[in-house]
Amino acid sequence: MFEVFHEMVNAGVEPNVNTYGALIDGCGRAGQVAKAFGAYGIMRSKKVKPDRVVFNALITACGQSGAVDRAFDVFAEMTAEVQPIDPDHVTVGALMKTCAKAGQVDRAHEVYKMMDQFNIKGTAEIYTIAVYSCSQTGNLDFALKVYNDMTRKGVVPDEMFLSSLIDVAGHAGKVDVAFEIMNGARSKGIQLGNMSYSSLMGACCNAKNWQKALELYDYIKSINLLPTVSTMNALITSLCMYSFLC
C-alpha cells in the first residue's frame, strides 16, 4: 500500500484527501495504528485539510487496538478545526466500538447521546453497536431505550439488531422480555431467522427456563426452520440444568 503511495508521489502525482483517507483506512483495517497516524502526519505536513472520512478512519484505527483516549483526541481535533466537522453515524459507531472493546461501557453510552445532540438518524448497524455494548453489563433498560429511539427515528431494525437486543435480555435474565421482543418483531412482519432464534434460546438458557426453551424448540420445528448447533446446545444445556435441579 505504501509502496504504491510512494510510487505515486515519485511520479509527481499529488495525493489528495481521498488518497490519505484510503491509506489511513487501510492501515486501520490492518491493525497498524502507528502507520495510520504516520500517514495522517504526512497529510498535515502537506497542508491537505482532512475531512470527516479521514477522522472517522483514524478513530476506527484506534478502535482496532482499544486506544480509547487517542480516539477521543482525534474526535476533539475533528471538532476543533477552523471549520468544525460534526460527527456522523460512522463517527459515533467507531467511538462506541472503541469504548466497548476497552470495556468502557458507560463511556460508550455517553457517546451514544451524540445521536440526539447532533440530530443523527443513524442506521440499524449503529443502534446494534449501542445495544451490543449492553451485553457486557446486562443493562436491559438502556438497550430498550436504544430500541425506542430507533423506532422513534423511523429506523427499521434488522435481524442482527434484534438478536443483540434479545441477547441483552437473556443476560439480564428477562426471558419474558426476550419473547416479547421477538413476538413484536414478528407482528411487524420483520423476517427472522436462525440468528434471532439462537439468541432467544440462549436467553432461555441464561434464565434457566427449560419450559420456555422447549416451547421455543417446538415453534422452531413448526415453522420448518433447521436449528443451528448453538440453538441445540442452548436447549440441551437448559434441559441439563433442569435434570440437575431435579
C-alpha positions as CSV (number, residue, x, y, z in Angstrom):
1,M,0.0,0.0,0.0
2,F,2.7,2.4,1.0
3,E,4.9,1.3,-2.0
4,V,2.1,2.4,-4.3
5,F,1.7,5.6,-2.4
6,H,5.5,6.4,-2.7
7,E,5.4,5.4,-6.4
8,M,2.6,7.9,-6.9
9,V,4.5,10.7,-5.2
10,N,7.7,9.9,-7.0
11,A,5.8,10.0,-10.3
12,G,4.8,13.6,-9.5
13,V,1.1,12.7,-8.8
14,E,0.0,14.8,-5.8
15,P,-2.1,12.9,-3.3
16,N,-5.4,14.4,-2.2
17,V,-7.6,14.0,0.8
18,N,-9.1,10.8,-0.7
19,T,-5.7,9.3,-1.1
20,Y,-4.9,9.8,2.5
21,G,-8.3,8.7,3.6
22,A,-7.8,5.4,1.8
23,L,-4.3,5.0,3.1
24,I,-5.4,5.6,6.7
25,D,-8.4,3.3,6.3
26,G,-6.1,0.5,5.0
27,C,-3.8,0.9,7.9
28,G,-6.7,0.7,10.4
29,R,-8.0,-2.4,8.8
30,A,-4.6,-4.0,9.0
31,G,-4.4,-3.0,12.7
32,Q,-1.4,-0.7,12.1
33,V,-2.4,2.3,14.1
34,A,1.1,3.9,14.2
35,K,1.2,3.8,10.3
36,A,-2.3,5.3,10.2
37,F,-1.1,8.2,12.3
38,G,2.1,8.4,10.2
39,A,0.0,8.8,7.1
40,Y,-2.0,11.5,8.9
41,G,1.2,13.3,9.9
42,I,2.3,13.3,6.2
43,M,-1.1,14.7,5.2
44,R,-0.9,17.5,7.7
45,S,2.7,18.4,6.7
46,K,1.5,18.7,3.0
47,K,-1.2,21.1,4.2
48,V,-4.0,18.8,3.0
49,K,-7.1,19.5,5.0
50,P,-8.7,16.3,6.5
51,D,-12.4,15.7,6.1
52,R,-14.8,13.6,8.1
53,V,-13.8,10.4,6.3
54,V,-10.2,10.8,7.4
55,F,-11.1,11.5,11.0
56,N,-13.5,8.5,11.0
57,A,-10.8,6.3,9.6
58,L,-8.4,7.4,12.3
59,I,-10.9,6.8,15.1
60,T,-11.7,3.4,13.6
61,A,-7.9,2.6,13.6
62,C,-7.7,3.5,17.3
63,G,-10.6,1.1,17.9
64,Q,-8.6,-1.8,16.5
65,S,-6.2,-1.5,19.4
66,G,-8.7,-0.2,22.0
67,A,-6.8,3.1,22.2
68,V,-9.8,5.0,23.7
69,D,-8.1,8.2,24.8
70,R,-6.3,8.5,21.4
71,A,-9.7,8.1,19.6
72,F,-11.2,10.9,21.7
73,D,-8.1,13.1,21.0
74,V,-8.9,12.6,17.3
75,F,-12.5,13.5,17.9
76,A,-11.5,16.6,19.8
77,E,-9.3,17.6,16.9
78,M,-12.1,17.0,14.4
79,T,-14.5,19.3,16.2
80,A,-11.8,21.9,16.9
81,E,-11.0,22.6,13.2
82,V,-11.2,26.2,12.0
83,Q,-14.4,25.0,10.4
84,P,-15.5,22.3,12.9
85,I,-16.6,19.0,11.5
86,D,-19.7,17.5,13.1
87,P,-19.7,13.7,13.8
88,D,-21.9,11.4,11.7
89,H,-23.2,7.9,12.4
90,V,-19.9,6.4,11.4
91,T,-18.1,8.6,13.9
92,V,-20.4,7.7,16.7
93,G,-20.3,4.0,15.9
94,A,-16.5,4.0,15.7
95,L,-16.2,5.7,19.1
96,M,-18.7,3.3,20.7
97,K,-16.9,0.3,19.4
98,T,-13.6,1.7,20.7
99,C,-15.1,2.2,24.2
100,A,-16.8,-1.2,24.3
101,K,-13.7,-3.0,23.2
102,A,-11.8,-1.4,26.1
103,G,-14.6,-2.4,28.5
104,Q,-15.6,1.3,29.0
105,V,-19.4,0.7,28.6
106,D,-20.5,3.8,30.4
107,R,-18.4,5.9,28.1
108,A,-19.9,4.2,25.1
109,H,-23.3,5.1,26.4
110,E,-22.2,8.8,26.7
111,V,-21.1,8.7,23.1
112,Y,-24.5,7.3,22.1
113,K,-26.0,10.6,23.3
114,M,-24.3,12.3,20.4
115,M,-27.1,10.8,18.2
116,D,-29.6,13.2,19.6
117,Q,-27.1,16.0,20.2
118,F,-26.1,16.2,16.5
119,N,-29.5,15.1,15.2
120,I,-28.2,11.9,13.7
121,K,-30.8,9.4,12.5
122,G,-28.3,6.6,12.0
123,T,-28.6,3.1,10.7
124,A,-29.6,-0.3,12.2
125,E,-25.8,-1.1,12.5
126,I,-25.2,1.9,14.8
127,Y,-28.0,1.0,17.1
128,T,-26.8,-2.6,17.1
129,I,-23.4,-1.4,18.3
130,A,-25.1,0.6,21.1
131,V,-27.1,-2.4,22.2
132,Y,-24.2,-4.8,21.9
133,S,-22.2,-2.8,24.4
134,C,-25.0,-3.6,26.9
135,S,-24.3,-7.3,26.7
136,Q,-21.3,-6.9,28.9
137,T,-23.4,-5.5,31.8
138,G,-26.9,-6.8,31.0
139,N,-28.2,-3.2,31.0
140,L,-31.6,-4.0,29.5
141,D,-33.1,-0.6,30.4
142,F,-30.5,1.2,28.2
143,A,-30.9,-1.4,25.4
144,L,-34.7,-0.9,25.3
145,K,-34.1,2.9,25.3
146,V,-32.0,2.4,22.2
147,Y,-34.8,0.3,20.6
148,N,-37.3,3.1,21.4
149,D,-35.0,5.8,19.9
150,M,-34.6,3.7,16.8
151,T,-38.3,3.2,16.4
152,R,-38.9,6.9,17.0
153,K,-36.5,7.9,14.3
154,G,-38.0,5.5,11.8
155,V,-35.1,3.2,11.5
156,V,-36.2,-0.4,10.8
157,P,-34.4,-3.0,13.0
158,D,-32.7,-5.9,11.2
159,E,-32.1,-9.4,12.5
160,M,-28.6,-8.5,13.8
161,F,-30.1,-5.7,16.0
162,L,-32.9,-7.9,17.3
163,S,-30.5,-10.7,18.0
164,S,-28.3,-8.4,20.0
165,L,-31.3,-6.9,21.9
166,I,-32.6,-10.4,22.8
167,D,-29.1,-11.4,23.9
168,V,-29.1,-8.4,26.4
169,A,-32.5,-9.5,27.7
170,G,-31.0,-13.0,28.2
171,H,-28.0,-11.7,30.1
172,A,-30.4,-9.7,32.3
173,G,-32.4,-12.9,33.0
174,K,-35.5,-11.4,31.4
175,V,-36.6,-14.2,29.2
176,D,-40.2,-12.9,29.0
177,V,-39.0,-9.6,27.7
178,A,-36.9,-11.5,25.1
179,F,-40.0,-13.3,23.9
180,E,-41.9,-10.0,23.8
181,I,-39.2,-8.5,21.6
182,M,-39.4,-11.5,19.2
183,N,-43.2,-11.5,19.1
184,G,-43.3,-7.8,18.5
185,A,-40.9,-8.1,15.6
186,R,-42.9,-11.0,14.0
187,S,-46.1,-8.9,14.3
188,K,-44.4,-6.1,12.3
189,G,-43.5,-8.5,9.6
190,I,-39.8,-8.5,10.2
191,Q,-38.1,-11.5,8.7
192,L,-36.4,-13.6,11.4
193,G,-34.0,-16.5,11.1
194,N,-31.6,-18.7,12.9
195,M,-29.7,-15.8,14.4
196,S,-32.7,-14.4,16.3
197,Y,-33.9,-17.8,17.4
198,S,-30.5,-18.9,18.6
199,S,-30.3,-15.7,20.7
200,L,-33.7,-16.4,22.1
201,M,-32.8,-20.0,23.0
202,G,-29.6,-18.6,24.7
203,A,-31.9,-16.3,26.7
204,C,-33.9,-19.3,27.9
205,C,-30.7,-21.0,28.9
206,N,-29.3,-18.0,30.8
207,A,-32.6,-17.7,32.6
208,K,-32.6,-21.4,33.3
209,N,-36.1,-21.7,31.9
210,W,-36.3,-25.1,30.3
211,Q,-40.1,-24.8,29.7
212,K,-39.6,-21.7,27.5
213,A,-36.7,-23.5,25.8
214,L,-38.9,-26.5,24.9
215,E,-41.7,-24.1,23.8
216,L,-39.4,-22.3,21.5
217,Y,-38.0,-25.5,20.1
218,D,-41.5,-26.7,19.3
219,Y,-42.2,-23.4,17.5
220,I,-38.9,-23.6,15.5
221,K,-39.9,-27.1,14.3
222,S,-43.4,-25.9,13.4
223,I,-42.1,-23.3,11.0
224,N,-39.7,-25.8,9.5
225,L,-36.6,-23.9,10.4
226,L,-33.5,-26.0,10.7
227,P,-31.9,-25.2,14.1
228,T,-28.2,-24.4,14.4
229,V,-25.7,-26.1,16.6
230,S,-25.7,-23.2,19.0
231,T,-29.5,-23.3,19.3
232,M,-29.5,-27.0,20.1
233,N,-26.6,-26.6,22.5
234,A,-28.5,-24.0,24.5
235,L,-31.6,-26.2,24.5
236,I,-29.6,-29.2,25.8
237,T,-27.9,-27.0,28.4
238,S,-31.3,-25.8,29.6
239,L,-32.6,-29.4,29.9
240,C,-29.4,-30.5,31.7
241,M,-30.0,-27.7,34.3
242,Y,-33.5,-28.9,34.8
243,S,-32.3,-32.5,35.3
244,F,-29.6,-31.3,37.8
245,L,-32.2,-29.3,39.8
246,C,-34.5,-32.3,39.8
